[in-house]
Amino acid sequence: MSDKSLAVVLLSGGLDSATSAAIAASQGYELIALSFSYGQLHQKELKSAQIIAKELDINSHHIVNVDISQWGGSSLTDKSLAIPLSGVNPYQIPSTYVPGRNTVFIALALSLAEAKGAKAIYLGINMIDYSGYPDCRSEYLKTYQDLAKLSSKAGIEGNAPQLIAPLIKKNKVDIIKEAVKLGVPIEKTWSCYQGGHEACGLCDSCRIRDQALIEAGYPFLVTTKGKEIYNLNR
């Protein structure tokens, strides 16, 4: 049995969650990965999560089916809604926002953490480069931490896991630099919102990621379609 403290890491398969997990590992935690099949159209991210877990030597990886797509409300789960492809609009929350997603995910992470005696839960949420999602803000996380202290046996006993979002105030360029420093296999992560075999280069997530890769000095990691779009727009 390892003497290391345990941490649960929410691992979507994307760049931010992979980097957050790598930070947790660098801080000495033994990791338990938690991923969700929530009815997302871009199921390929779960394959990336499995690959990333192996790359980071995470031996315990739970993939939980919690199908919140049944009631729709997001273009990530509802085929009748279009995923925005025209560029990031910083003044409105896009249709890719999934109602209640992080609230559900963190609740299940708290359950897993309490059952396993984990000291921390690491999340890849980010309030700068995401599209104004309400459940990616510092205020949201602080309030959820307060709930964690009240809602469980561990919390009542003063042992509530710490909710840690190491990237919450970092921009995407800094996240990429941190990922490179920690040896995260960026090319094996999946950020595209669309469910194809190749990243589209047009959705908000692809645009933010590709532009940051270029600015950080890693244009060779941009997807093929992203390179075409970038070259056309120069």
C-alpha positions in Angstrom: 0.0 0.0 0.0 1.4 3.4 -1.0 2.2 5.9 1.7 1.2 8.8 -0.6 -2.0 10.7 0.1 -4.8 10.0 -2.4 -6.3 12.5 -4.8 -9.3 12.1 -7.1 -8.7 13.8 -10.5 -11.6 14.5 -12.8 -10.2 13.4 -16.2 -12.2 14.3 -19.3 -9.5 13.5 -21.8 -8.9 17.1 -22.6 -5.7 19.2 -22.2 -6.8 21.0 -19.0 -7.9 18.0 -17.1 -4.7 16.1 -18.1 -2.6 19.0 -17.0 -4.4 19.3 -13.7 -3.9 15.5 -13.1 -0.2 15.9 -13.9 0.1 18.8 -11.4 -1.5 16.6 -8.7 1.0 13.8 -9.4 3.9 16.3 -9.3 2.7 17.4 -5.9 3.1 13.8 -4.5 -0.5 12.4 -4.7 -1.4 8.9 -5.7 -4.2 9.5 -8.2 -7.6 8.0 -8.7 -9.1 9.1 -12.1 -12.8 9.7 -12.6 -14.3 10.2 -16.0 -17.9 10.4 -17.1 -20.0 9.1 -20.0 -22.7 11.7 -19.8 -24.2 11.4 -23.2 -21.7 13.7 -24.9 -21.6 13.5 -28.6 -17.8 13.7 -28.6 -17.3 10.3 -27.0 -13.7 10.2 -28.3 -12.7 12.2 -25.2 -13.2 9.1 -23.1 -10.7 7.1 -25.2 -8.3 10.0 -24.6 -9.0 9.9 -20.9 -8.1 6.2 -20.8 -4.8 6.9 -22.7 -3.9 9.8 -20.5 -4.5 7.7 -17.4 -2.1 5.2 -18.6 0.5 7.8 -19.6 0.3 9.3 -16.1 0.6 5.8 -14.5 -2.8 6.1 -12.9 -3.8 2.6 -11.9 -7.3 3.3 -10.7 -9.6 4.8 -13.3 -13.4 4.9 -12.9 -15.6 5.7 -15.9 -19.2 6.4 -14.7 -22.3 6.5 -16.8 -24.5 9.4 -15.8 -26.6 10.2 -18.9 -27.6 13.8 -18.4 -28.2 14.1 -22.2 -31.7 12.7 -21.6 -33.1 16.1 -21.0 -31.0 18.0 -23.6 -30.2 21.6 -23.1 -26.7 21.6 -24.6 -25.3 21.2 -28.1 -22.7 18.8 -26.6 -25.5 16.3 -25.8 -28.4 17.2 -28.1 -28.0 16.6 -31.9 -30.8 19.0 -32.6 -28.7 21.9 -31.4 -25.8 23.3 -33.4 -22.3 23.5 -32.0 -21.1 27.1 -32.6 -18.4 27.2 -35.2 -18.1 30.9 -36.1 -15.7 31.9 -33.3 -15.7 32.6 -29.6 -18.2 35.2 -28.3 -17.0 36.5 -24.9 -20.3 38.2 -24.2 -22.7 35.2 -24.1 -22.7 31.7 -22.6 -22.7 29.4 -25.7 -24.9 26.4 -26.3 -22.0 24.1 -25.4 -22.7 24.8 -21.7 -24.1 21.6 -20.2 -26.7 22.4 -17.4 -25.5 21.1 -14.1 -22.6 19.1 -15.5 -19.8 20.2 -13.1 -22.2 20.2 -10.1 -23.1 16.5 -10.9 -19.4 15.6 -11.5 -18.1 17.1 -8.4 -20.8 15.5 -6.3 -19.8 12.1 -7.5 -16.1 13.0 -7.1 -16.8 13.9 -3.4 -18.6 10.5 -3.0 -15.6 8.7 -4.4 -13.1 10.7 -2.4 -14.9 10.1 0.9 -15.2 6.3 0.1 -11.5 6.1 -0.6 -10.2 8.5 2.0 -8.8 11.0 -0.6 -7.5 14.3 0.7 -8.1 16.3 -2.5 -10.1 16.5 -5.7 -8.3 18.1 -8.7 -10.4 19.8 -11.4 -9.3 21.2 -14.7 -11.8 24.0 -14.7 -10.7 27.4 -16.0 -12.5 30.7 -15.8 -10.3 32.7 -18.3 -10.3 30.7 -21.6 -13.6 29.0 -21.2 -16.8 30.6 -22.6 -18.2 32.2 -19.4 -19.5 28.9 -18.0 -21.0 29.6 -14.6 -19.6 26.4 -13.1 -16.0 27.3 -13.9 -15.7 30.3 -11.6 -13.8 30.8 -8.4 -17.0 31.7 -6.6 -18.7 28.5 -7.6 -15.8 26.4 -6.4 -15.6 28.2 -3.1 -19.3 27.7 -2.5 -19.0 24.0 -3.4 -16.1 23.6 -0.9 -18.4 25.0 1.8 -21.0 22.4 0.8 -18.4 19.6 0.9 -17.8 20.5 4.6 -21.5 20.2 5.4 -22.7 17.4 3.2 -20.7 14.3 4.3 -19.4 12.4 7.3 -15.9 13.3 6.3 -16.8 17.0 6.2 -18.5 17.0 9.6 -15.4 15.4 11.0 -13.3 18.1 9.5 -11.8 15.9 6.7 -13.6 17.2 3.7 -11.5 16.8 0.5 -10.0 20.0 -0.8 -11.4 21.1 -4.2 -8.3 22.2 -6.1 -8.4 23.9 -9.5 -4.8 24.7 -10.3 -5.6 26.1 -13.7 -8.6 28.2 -12.8 -6.9 31.6 -13.3 -4.3 30.6 -16.0 -4.7 31.4 -19.6 -4.4 28.6 -22.2 -0.8 29.6 -23.2 0.4 29.2 -19.7 -1.5 25.9 -19.3 0.2 24.5 -22.4 3.6 25.6 -21.1 2.8 23.8 -17.8 1.7 20.7 -19.7 4.9 20.6 -21.6 7.0 21.1 -18.5 5.2 18.2 -16.8 5.4 15.9 -19.8 1.7 15.7 -20.6 1.2 14.1 -24.0 -0.7 17.0 -25.5 -1.1 15.3 -28.8 -3.1 12.5 -27.1 -5.6 14.8 -25.4 -8.9 15.6 -27.1 -10.6 19.0 -26.8 -12.8 19.1 -29.9 -16.6 19.5 -29.2 -17.6 17.6 -32.3 -17.8 13.8 -32.5 -15.5 13.2 -35.6 -12.3 11.2 -35.9 -10.3 14.4 -36.4 -10.6 17.7 -34.5 -12.7 20.2 -36.4 -10.5 23.3 -35.8 -13.7 25.5 -35.8 -15.5 24.9 -32.5 -14.6 27.2 -29.5 -12.5 24.6 -27.8 -10.4 23.9 -30.9 -10.0 27.6 -31.7 -8.8 28.4 -28.1 -6.5 25.4 -28.0 -5.0 25.9 -31.5 -4.4 29.6 -31.1 -2.7 29.0 -27.7 -0.5 26.2 -29.1 0.7 28.6 -31.8 1.3 31.5 -29.3 3.1 29.1 -27.0 5.5 28.0 -29.8 4.1 24.6 -30.5 2.3 25.0 -33.9 3.2 21.5 -34.8 0.7 20.2 -32.3 -2.2 22.0 -34.0 -4.7 19.7 -35.6 -4.5 19.3 -39.4 -7.8 21.2 -39.9 -6.6 23.8 -37.4 -3.5 24.4 -39.4 -5.5 24.9 -42.6 -7.8 27.4 -40.9 -4.9 29.2 -39.2 -3.1 29.5 -42.6 -6.2 30.8 -44.3 -6.8 33.4 -41.7 -3.3 34.8 -41.5 
